[in-house]
Amino acid sequence: MMQSVEVFERAGTFQLAGAAQGHALVLSQPLSFWGGIDAETGDIIDHSHPGLGQNVAGKILVMPSGRGSSSSSSVLAEAIRRGTAPAGILMERPDPILAVGAIVAEFLYDIRMPLVVCDIAGIVSGERVAIGIGADGGAIVKIIER
């Protein structure tokens, strides 16, 4: 049973601002959405990725960074449109390609998926994570259930 206790709070920088909650899906390696995610289901389909077979839909995806290709932006935007994208993405390094996909989806479909650059150490798959907007407009990341 998960505890409803705030375990930590840390600041981050938005690539696309917004609020979201979901269970963490922590990936040890960067993931390309082009050829790595099935936009119809949200399943990880990259056979060389350790996350193969896991599903990103509605999760807070946590990973070191994205992994190109420039077509990843269109796959992410399509997954956001279909409702099979992560609820939000946390990364250690900025990714302009994923940011473009999230920004395009917000513009075309009026659906916002926050993208945050922050320290991801200590976040474990299955924990419930909340992304919020701080008083200064920066990102606040909290584990709300462990």
C-alpha positions in Angstrom: 0.0 0.0 0.0 1.3 3.5 -0.9 1.8 6.1 1.8 0.1 9.5 1.2 3.1 11.4 2.5 5.0 14.2 0.6 8.5 12.7 0.3 10.3 15.6 -1.3 9.9 18.8 -3.3 12.3 20.1 -5.8 12.5 23.0 -8.2 12.8 22.6 -12.0 12.8 24.6 -15.2 9.8 24.4 -17.5 10.3 23.7 -21.2 6.5 23.9 -21.3 4.7 25.0 -18.2 1.7 23.1 -16.8 0.5 21.0 -14.0 0.1 17.2 -14.0 0.0 14.2 -11.7 0.7 10.5 -12.4 2.6 7.5 -11.4 6.3 7.7 -12.3 7.8 5.6 -15.1 11.5 5.9 -14.6 13.7 5.0 -17.6 17.5 4.6 -17.2 18.2 5.5 -20.8 17.0 8.3 -23.1 14.0 7.4 -25.3 13.2 8.4 -28.9 9.5 8.8 -29.6 10.2 8.2 -33.3 10.3 4.4 -33.5 10.3 4.1 -29.7 6.7 4.8 -28.8 3.5 3.6 -30.5 1.4 6.7 -30.6 -1.8 4.6 -30.8 -1.2 2.8 -27.5 1.6 4.6 -25.6 3.6 1.4 -25.5 7.4 1.5 -25.7 8.2 -0.4 -28.9 12.0 0.2 -29.3 13.4 -3.3 -29.1 16.8 -2.0 -28.0 15.4 0.0 -25.0 15.2 -1.5 -21.5 11.7 -0.1 -21.2 10.4 -2.2 -24.0 6.8 -3.2 -23.4 6.0 -0.6 -20.8 3.3 2.0 -21.4 3.8 5.8 -21.0 0.1 6.9 -21.2 -0.9 9.0 -18.3 2.4 8.5 -16.5 5.0 11.0 -15.4 7.9 9.9 -17.7 11.2 10.3 -16.0 14.4 9.9 -18.1 17.8 11.5 -18.5 16.8 13.2 -21.9 15.1 12.5 -25.1 17.0 10.8 -27.9 16.1 12.5 -31.2 15.1 12.1 -34.1 13.5 15.3 -35.1 10.4 13.3 -36.0 9.9 12.6 -32.3 8.1 15.9 -32.0 5.4 14.8 -34.4 5.0 11.4 -32.6 4.7 13.1 -29.2 2.1 15.6 -30.6 0.1 12.7 -32.0 0.3 10.8 -28.8 -0.9 13.9 -26.9 -3.8 14.2 -29.3 -4.8 10.6 -28.9 -4.5 10.6 -25.1 -1.6 8.0 -25.1 1.2 10.4 -24.1 2.7 10.8 -20.7 0.9 13.2 -18.4 4.2 15.0 -18.0 7.9 14.5 -18.7 10.8 15.1 -16.3 14.4 15.1 -17.7 17.8 16.0 -16.5 18.7 17.8 -19.7 16.5 20.0 -22.0 15.2 18.5 -25.2 14.1 21.0 -27.8 12.6 18.2 -30.0 10.2 17.0 -27.3 9.5 20.7 -26.4 8.4 21.3 -30.0 6.1 18.4 -29.9 4.5 19.5 -26.6 4.2 23.1 -27.8 2.6 22.0 -31.1 0.1 19.8 -29.3 -0.9 22.7 -27.0 -1.3 25.1 -30.0 -3.2 22.6 -32.3 -5.2 20.6 -29.7 -5.3 22.9 -26.7 -3.8 20.0 -24.6 -0.9 20.9 -22.3 1.7 18.3 -21.3 4.3 19.9 -18.9 8.0 19.3 -19.8 10.4 19.9 -16.9 14.2 19.9 -16.6 15.2 18.9 -13.0 17.2 16.6 -10.8 15.5 13.2 -11.3 17.6 11.3 -8.7 15.6 9.5 -6.1 12.4 9.2 -8.2 11.2 5.5 -8.4 8.8 3.9 -10.9 5.3 3.6 -9.3 5.6 6.6 -7.0 2.9 9.3 -7.6 4.5 12.5 -8.8 2.9 15.9 -9.1 4.2 18.7 -11.3 3.1 22.2 -10.3 3.8 25.8 -11.0 5.6 27.7 -8.2 5.0 31.3 -7.2 7.9 32.4 -9.3 6.5 30.6 -12.4 9.1 27.8 -12.1 8.4 24.1 -11.9 7.8 22.3 -8.6 8.1 18.6 -8.6 6.8 16.6 -5.6 6.5 12.9 -4.8 3.1 12.7 -3.2 2.8 9.0 -2.7 5.5 6.5 -2.2 
